[in-house]
Amino acid sequence: MTKSTIMSFIFSGAFIGLLIILFGLSIILKEVFHITFPVFRVLFGLFVIYLGVRIIAGGFSRDGSNENTQVFNNSRVEYHPNQREYNIIFGNGIVDLSNMANVAGNRNIDVNVIFGNGVLKINENVPAMIELSTAFGQARTHDRTANGFGETIYTTPGLDQNQPYLFIKASAVFGRLTVETGRW
């Protein structure tokens, strides 16, 4: 971990806002309820949790993400033929597969939303089967929804399982994933 990574976190709006909120809560708890709240211990604990999540999610890149994993970010990820997995963790994002022209052979792609909000865009002209699964989350298409713990399968209109098609395993864990289809 570099010094610039730590400094960028400490001077980020999220950190300063969290500090002000915790300080205000500690004053209210102490004056109204006579409860002492250890602000700096809680901040240190939150900082350690933040570091752990960053390490689990793929390290410390400049913007909290790499090509296919977005962490603590609002972003848009475009389709790339070499990518097999797209992740949105603690953020909002769009996984845009709409520029995929056709499927030469059967292809598998994973899309995961963890503690976040994601949109999966796919061209309905591309033959695709999307298996949506949730764990304490929500996954939805224009005609079906999986809530809490559940699974559902959505297929694009042109799907013929005897022909090559795209198989997408989309998961929402403590988050929400919406599938949007259209003719882009």
Steps between C-alpha positions, in 0.01 A plus 500: 500500500645833400496824688298666222227233531464567872504877450240487222271299729550734797423810290207344314152640549374168635758489778453863605121463490519183709725676750256792539200266535672287766615808689146642497354167613749478786398848623128413486552163672710659775275799569156342458548138602818530710673239283863543407571406139865423408518691169863432421480129583200466270680694225802275534274193478327636189837576343616142562178366346552729200854369452378141522230555238750669269744212531229237442367689200829508318741737662566867479480635150475873443121524469401197709442280200655305221367420155214282614462563875359826629537565874361806681434652160229621264601369162417356162682192374487417129510151352843366412540158332772390746297578813311214661401669827366842596461609865341798673586512871379773737405726212275569205576394149393400155634190331435578136504190280282667237788542256545123476413434136459123483600179671735279299500219759341438837634757740473542878514831688455569872354827628505557877354785704602495865371768738424719201266588219565378147346507156577236238431618146473240226394516138187289456620398151781300665378152597548486876388317812537693825484311829419753772565404862468701819609475861346777710461699181287562194549409136246605242422511131205665327280194563638318807660562838699299755493641855672398823624153421402386157579416143337565169600456138449757227557436130523745215245454219745351250632221725525154342687266732609288203694801365791686667381736771622717785448367855513766772502407867390817677503521880383766742627461856368765739444709189278561200552403138274610216519348152416736217453369148457693181609531140808717526 
